[in-house]
Amino acid sequence: MIVDCAILGGGPAGLNAALVLGRAKRSVMVFDDNRPRNAVTQETHGFLTRDGIKPHEFRALAHQEISRYPSVNMQPVRVIGLRRADNAFEITTEKGDRFFAQTVLLATGLKEILPTIAGLPDYYGKSLFSCPYCDGWELRDQPLVIISERPQTFHLVKAVWNWSHDLLVCTNGHQVLTKEQHDLLRQKGIEVVEDRITALLGKQGQLERVVFATQGERERRGGFVASQLLQASPFTEELGCQLNAMGGIITDPLGRTNIPGVYAAGDTLLAVPHQLIIAAAGGSSAAAGVNADLTEREFL
Ligand SMILES: Cc1cc2nc3c(=O)[nH]c(=O)nc-3n(C[C@H](O)[C@H](O)[C@H](O)COP(=O)(O)OP(=O)(O)OC[C@H]3O[C@@H](n4cnc5c(N)ncnc54)[C@H](O)[C@@H]3O)c2cc1C
C-alpha cells in the first residue's frame, strides 16, 4: 500500500499537518520517536489557549484530536532510511519495516549542541533557556546570565535586554564580540566575562551562581544559552534538499522543497523564532501544499 503522505516527525509541525491531511481525507502515516527538543522543559509558553501547558500534555491532546480521523496512522518508531523508489518514497524504520508514500513531509525538528560546561544540562529547561519569547516572561527583571560561544552573542544580548537589563554575558573562553560591541555593552552597564566557566551552581534546576576559572563567581537567577542547532535527522542531505546559510530547509509558502514530492515544516526550516505555534502553522501550510499537489495530479 502506498499512503498519500508520510510525515516524519510528530511534533507540532508534523501533528498539525496530520490533522489537516486527515481532514482532507488523505491517507497519512506519522513516524515519530518522541524525542522533541523541548522535552527538557516543564512548561510551554506562547501558544494561544495552551499557554503554560506541559510538552507531553500538548502532544497527548494533539493525538486525541487526530484520532478522530481514521485515515491517519501513528507509527511510534524512528525512521532510519528515506529514498525515492520509482514513483514513491520508501521509508525504512529502525525495526526494519518498510513503508511507501507518494509524498514526504520532513518535520523532524532540530537537535542542539549545548556549550560544554559542567552542570549545564541540570539547569537547561528549568532556569536556563534558549529563547526569550518562550521563557523571557518567567525570568523578567531578574539578574540573568547569557552564555554564548557563538557569533550571534550580541544579537541574543539585545533580545534578552527587553526582558531584563541586569545581564551578565559569558563567552566561556571564546572571543565572539567586536570592540564596538564590547563598548556598547559597557555603556549599557552589562558586564562581559570571557573567562572559562568551570561550574554552574544551584538547587533543583534553579541556577544560583556562575563560577569562572580565574575571575571568581557571580550570582544569577537564570538566563539564556546559545546552542548550535543542527537538523535532527539526515534526510535533507540524503534527498538533496536545498538549505539556507543556517542549514534550514528552503521551502515555498506551502512547504514545498526543491525536490518534487518532498515538503518540510517546523524547526527544520530554521526560521526564527522557533516556537510551537509557528511550527504548527507551518505544518498546516505544508499539508495544504501536499493536498493541493496530489489533487492537481489526480484531477488531470
Ligand atoms: C528548552 C526549550 C524550551 C522551549 N520552550 C518553548 C516554549 O515555551 N514555547 C514555544 O512555542 N516553543 C518552545 N520551544 C521551541 C519548540 O520546542 C520548537 O519550536 C517546536 O517543538 C518545533 O516543533 P517541530 O514539530 O518542528 O519539532 P519537534 O517538536 O522537535 O518535533 C520533531 C519530532 O520529530 C521526531 N524525529 C526526529 N527525527 C526522527 C526520525 N528519524 N524518525 C522519527 N521521528 C523523528 C523527534 O523525536 C520529535 O518528536 C522550546 C525549545 C527548547 C529547546
The ligand as a Gaussian input file, in Angstrom:
#p B3LYP/6-31G(d) Opt

LIG

0 1
 C       14.420000      24.476000      26.159000
 C       13.365000      24.817000      25.146000
 C       12.222000      25.483000      25.525000
 C       11.247000      25.818000      24.592000
 N       10.136000      26.464000      25.014000
 C        9.187000      26.799000      24.128000
 C        8.014000      27.500000      24.556000
 O        7.836000      27.787000      25.737000
 N        7.111000      27.847000      23.603000
 C        7.278000      27.548000      22.267000
 O        6.422000      27.889000      21.456000
 N        8.386000      26.870000      21.855000
 C        9.337000      26.483000      22.745000
 N       10.461000      25.826000      22.321000
 C       10.646000      25.583000      20.876000
 C        9.757000      24.405000      20.411000
 O       10.015000      23.273000      21.199000
 C       10.022000      24.099000      18.942000
 O        9.965000      25.284000      18.167000
 C        8.969000      23.109000      18.421000
 O        8.955000      21.936000      19.214000
 C        9.271000      22.753000      16.978000
 O        8.328000      21.828000      16.532000
 P        8.688000      20.764000      15.403000
 O        7.443000      19.981000      15.194000
 O        9.316000      21.439000      14.256000
 O        9.847000      19.853000      16.036000
 P        9.862000      18.980000      17.376000
 O        8.854000      19.438000      18.346000
 O       11.281000      18.953000      17.817000
 O        9.406000      17.547000      16.877000
 C       10.194000      16.792000      15.989000
 C        9.872000      15.328000      16.229000
 O       10.488000      14.546000      15.203000
 C       10.986000      13.368000      15.785000
 N       12.027000      12.815000      14.899000
 C       13.202000      13.398000      14.519000
 N       13.869000      12.574000      13.695000
 C       13.101000      11.452000      13.568000
 C       13.253000      10.235000      12.855000
 N       14.345000       9.986000      12.120000
 N       12.283000       9.291000      12.941000
 C       11.167000       9.517000      13.693000
 N       10.968000      10.667000      14.395000
 C       11.922000      11.605000      14.321000
 C       11.509000      13.823000      17.139000
 O       11.625000      12.739000      18.030000
 C       10.403000      14.807000      17.559000
 O        9.389000      14.156000      18.262000
 C       11.441000      25.464000      23.233000
 C       12.590000      24.767000      22.836000
 C       13.540000      24.442000      23.780000
 C       14.772000      23.691000      23.357000

